């Protein structure tokens, strides 16, 4: 194992010992790996302040400020872990809005239209997700807590950042989800595996529904190419690129980094379960 890989593995262990959530651990390790790749420090060389400052400029150019700040937070954590705390940088300052814009609010009629449109298109799973979020107020990343057992108890227990929340499930929602269970022949969960659809990410990366023909790669109005990836209930912006091939490579790298280990664990666990029957 190379020195860089050992450092990242030790960093992952450290984050787990700090009781960080799985999503946080994966994100911080992924962000640290992205920085090392950008700075050309893949053999375990020590990062310098110059590397970090150039990376900060790169983040501002290719990502939204909020996304860039989350990557800076992960990088600062990694730098402190490897004893390079003097290289830490400040996050970009954002002037917060005191009030939420009405344009960002979803009213009841708009919510109903979304549900009806999902049903009209035959997307029962999407309709169920929308109704679950609307009825409970949970986050997308918490959908995996809505299990058959939770339906039986009419409540879901959600653990986040060391705290446990109890979410009561309305009777109408329970009936709808039970019908979903029956219709799709699910036994243990509403097919939310850590907020990820296994069947979808296991498909090939081609897609005819966007401007690029590659899933997660889109051409923007300015002619540049944007790459993004959805995983475990979140969408990660992979950057904006001048060249289509670079955007595709960013998407493929992200799939290899996020999807491949997830699918490997999932199918290995499934095989172990099948062999034990």
C-alpha positions in Angstrom: 0.0 0.0 0.0 1.4 3.4 -1.0 2.0 6.1 1.7 -0.9 8.2 0.3 -3.3 5.3 0.6 -2.1 4.5 4.1 -2.6 8.1 5.2 -6.2 8.1 3.7 -7.0 4.8 5.4 -5.7 6.1 8.7 -7.7 9.3 8.2 -10.8 7.2 7.6 -10.2 5.3 10.9 -9.6 8.6 12.7 -13.0 10.0 11.5 -14.8 6.8 12.5 -13.2 7.1 16.0 -14.6 10.7 16.1 -18.0 9.1 15.6 -18.6 10.9 12.3 -21.4 9.5 10.2 -20.7 7.2 7.3 -21.6 9.9 4.8 -19.2 12.4 6.4 -16.4 9.8 6.5 -16.8 9.0 2.8 -17.0 12.7 1.9 -14.0 13.8 3.9 -11.8 11.0 2.6 -13.0 11.6 -1.0 -12.3 15.3 -0.7 -8.8 14.7 0.7 -8.1 12.3 -2.2 -9.3 14.9 -4.6 -6.9 17.5 -3.2 -4.0 15.1 -3.3 -4.8 14.3 -6.9 -5.1 18.0 -7.8 -1.8 18.9 -6.1 0.1 15.9 -7.6 0.9 14.5 -4.1 -0.1 11.0 -4.8 3.1 9.5 -3.5 2.5 10.8 0.0 4.6 14.1 -0.2 3.8 16.7 2.4 1.3 19.4 1.2 2.6 23.0 1.2 0.6 26.2 1.7 1.1 26.9 -2.1 -0.7 23.7 -3.0 -3.6 24.5 -0.7 -4.0 28.1 -2.0 -4.0 27.0 -5.6 -6.6 24.4 -4.7 -8.8 27.1 -3.1 -8.7 29.1 -6.3 -9.6 26.0 -8.3 -12.6 25.3 -6.0 -13.9 28.9 -6.4 -13.7 28.6 -10.2 -15.3 25.2 -10.5 -17.8 24.9 -7.6 -20.6 26.8 -5.9 -19.3 28.6 -2.7 -21.2 26.3 -0.4 -19.8 23.2 -2.0 -16.3 24.7 -2.0 -16.6 25.5 1.7 -17.6 21.9 2.5 -14.5 20.7 0.6 -12.3 23.2 2.5 -13.7 22.0 5.8 -12.8 18.4 4.8 -9.3 19.4 3.7 -8.6 21.4 6.9 -9.5 18.3 8.9 -7.2 16.2 6.8 -4.3 18.7 7.1 -4.6 18.8 10.9 -4.7 15.0 11.0 -1.4 14.7 9.1 0.3 17.4 11.2 0.1 20.1 8.6 -2.3 22.4 10.4 -0.3 25.5 9.4 -1.5 24.9 5.9 -5.2 25.2 6.8 -7.2 27.9 4.9 -10.2 30.0 5.7 -13.6 29.2 4.1 -15.2 31.6 1.6 -17.4 34.1 3.3 -21.1 34.0 2.5 -23.6 36.8 3.3 -26.6 34.8 4.6 -30.1 35.8 3.7 -32.2 36.7 6.7 -35.4 35.5 5.0 -35.8 32.6 2.6 -36.9 33.7 -0.9 -40.4 32.8 -1.8 -39.0 31.4 -5.0 -37.4 28.6 -3.0 -40.6 27.7 -1.1 -42.8 24.8 -2.3 -46.5 25.4 -1.7 -49.1 22.7 -1.3 -50.4 22.9 -4.8 -46.9 22.6 -6.3 -46.2 19.6 -4.1 -49.4 17.9 -5.2 -48.5 18.6 -8.9 -45.2 16.9 -8.3 -46.8 13.8 -6.8 -49.5 13.7 -9.5 -46.9 14.0 -12.3 -44.7 11.2 -10.8 -47.8 9.0 -10.7 -48.8 10.0 -14.2 -45.4 8.9 -15.5 -45.6 5.6 -13.7 -42.8 6.5 -11.2 -44.4 5.0 -8.1 -41.1 5.0 -6.2 -40.6 8.8 -6.8 -44.2 9.4 -5.7 -43.7 7.5 -2.5 -40.5 9.4 -1.8 -42.2 12.7 -2.3 -45.1 11.8 -0.1 -42.9 10.4 2.6 -40.8 13.6 2.7 -44.0 15.7 2.6 -45.7 13.8 5.4 -42.7 13.5 7.8 -40.3 16.3 6.9 -37.3 13.9 6.9 -34.2 14.5 4.7 -33.6 12.4 1.6 -30.6 10.8 3.3 -32.9 9.6 6.1 -35.2 7.7 3.8 -33.4 4.4 4.6 -34.9 4.6 8.1 -38.4 4.1 6.7 -38.5 0.3 6.9 -41.2 -2.4 7.1 -40.5 -2.6 10.8 -41.0 1.2 11.1 -44.4 0.9 9.3 -45.5 -1.8 11.7 -44.6 0.5 14.7 -46.0 3.6 12.9 -42.8 5.4 13.8 -39.2 5.7 12.6 -36.1 6.2 14.7 -33.5 8.4 13.0 -30.0 8.6 14.4 -27.9 11.6 13.3 -24.9 13.3 14.9 -25.3 11.3 18.2 -29.0 12.2 18.5 -32.1 10.1 18.0 -35.3 11.6 16.6 -38.7 9.8 16.7 -40.8 10.4 13.6 -44.5 9.5 13.7 -45.8 8.1 10.5 -49.4 9.2 9.6 -51.9 6.3 8.9 -52.4 7.4 5.3 -48.7 7.3 4.7 -48.4 3.8 6.3 -51.2 2.5 4.1 -49.6 3.9 0.9 -46.1 2.6 1.7 -47.5 -0.9 2.7 -49.1 -1.0 -0.7 -45.8 -0.1 -2.2 -44.2 -2.9 -0.3 -46.8 -5.4 -1.5 -46.7 -4.1 -5.1 -42.9 -4.2 -5.4 -42.5 -7.4 -3.3 -40.0 -5.8 -0.8 -39.4 -7.6 2.4 -37.2 -5.5 4.7 -37.0 -1.9 3.4 -38.7 0.4 1.0 -35.8 -0.2 -1.4 -33.9 2.7 0.0 -30.4 1.2 0.5 -28.5 4.0 2.3 -30.5 6.4 0.1 -29.3 4.8 -3.1 -31.1 2.8 -5.8 -28.8 -0.2 -6.5 -30.4 -1.0 -9.8 -29.8 2.6 -11.1 -26.2 2.9 -10.2 -25.4 -0.6 -11.5 -26.5 0.4 -15.0 -24.1 1.6 -17.6 -23.2 5.3 -17.7 -24.8 6.1 -21.0 -28.0 8.1 -21.0 -30.0 9.5 -23.9 -31.9 11.9 -21.8 -29.3 14.7 -21.5 -27.2 16.8 -23.8 -24.0 14.7 -23.4 -25.2 11.2 -23.9 -23.3 10.3 -20.6 -25.2 10.1 -17.4 -24.4 13.0 -15.1 -22.7 15.1 -17.8 -24.6 18.1 -19.2 -23.7 21.0 -21.4 -24.3 24.5 -20.0 -25.5 27.6 -21.8 -22.0 28.9 -22.0 -20.8 25.8 -23.8 -18.9 24.3 -20.9 -19.7 20.9 -19.6 -20.9 20.2 -16.0 -20.4 16.8 -14.3 -22.4 15.7 -11.3 -23.2 12.5 -9.5 -26.0 11.4 -7.1 -25.2 9.1 -4.3 -26.8 8.2 -0.9 -29.5 10.8 -1.2 -27.2 13.7 -2.2 -26.0 15.3 -5.4 -22.3 16.1 -5.7 -21.1 18.7 -8.2 -17.9 17.4 -9.8 -17.0 20.6 -11.5 -17.4 22.5 -14.8 -15.1 21.6 -17.7 -14.1 23.1 -21.1 -13.8 19.7 -22.7 -16.6 17.0 -22.8 -14.0 14.2 -22.3 -12.7 15.8 -19.1 -16.3 16.0 -17.7 -16.9 12.3 -18.6 -13.6 11.4 -16.9 -14.6 13.2 -13.7 -17.9 11.4 -13.8 -16.3 8.0 -14.3 -13.7 8.6 -11.6 -16.6 9.5 -9.2 -18.5 6.4 -10.1 -15.4 4.3 -9.5 -14.8 6.1 -6.2 -18.4 6.0 -4.9 -20.4 3.4 -6.7 -17.9 0.6 -7.1 -17.1 0.1 -3.3 -20.8 0.4 -2.5 -21.9 -2.2 -5.1 -19.1 -4.5 -4.1 -20.3 -4.4 -0.4 -23.9 -4.7 -1.4 -23.6 -7.8 -3.7 -21.1 -9.5 -1.4 -23.5 -9.1 1.5 -26.3 -10.3 -0.7 -24.3 -13.4 -1.7 -23.5 -14.1 2.0 -27.2 -13.8 2.8 -28.2 -16.1 0.0 -25.7 -18.7 0.9 -26.9 -18.7 4.5 -30.5 -19.6 3.5 
